[in-house]
Amino acid sequence: MTFKECKKEEKADREFQKKFKFEGNINVLTQMMVDPAATEKRGGGKNLPLRRGEILDVIQFTNEEQILCRNSQRRYGYVPRAVMLHL
């Protein structure tokens, strides 16, 4: 990874921590897959856009209905638990 890419990722992580009021280090708890039968959704606000079969990094299990995740483009957002499958 180049120095420029590293700085870009650090900036994205800081913005995530500010937007979601997340304190501490960003640790990936596990990886989960979006249900291939789920409908694709556009992201908006604090929600992450969903693509069928996409593998997401789980950052935090926030409540009974949502999970805070990161996708392969290093974008963060909430995802409904109902559309997530364990790998």
Long-range contacts (C-beta under 8 A, 24 or more apart in sequence): 9-74, 12-74, 16-76, 19-46, 19-76, 20-46, 20-68, 20-76, 22-59, 22-60, 22-68, 26-59, 26-70, 27-59, 28-57, 28-58, 28-59, 28-70, 29-58, 29-59, 29-60, 29-61, 30-58, 30-86, 30-87, 31-55, 31-56, 31-57, 31-58, 31-87, 32-56, 32-58, 32-67, 32-69, 32-84, 32-85, 32-86, 32-87, 33-84, 33-85, 33-86, 33-87, 34-79, 34-83, 34-84, 34-85, 35-83, 35-84, 35-85, 38-83, 43-75, 43-77, 46-77, 46-78, 47-77, 47-78, 47-79, 48-75, 48-76, 48-77, 48-78, 48-79, 49-75, 49-77, 50-79, 50-83, 55-87, 56-84
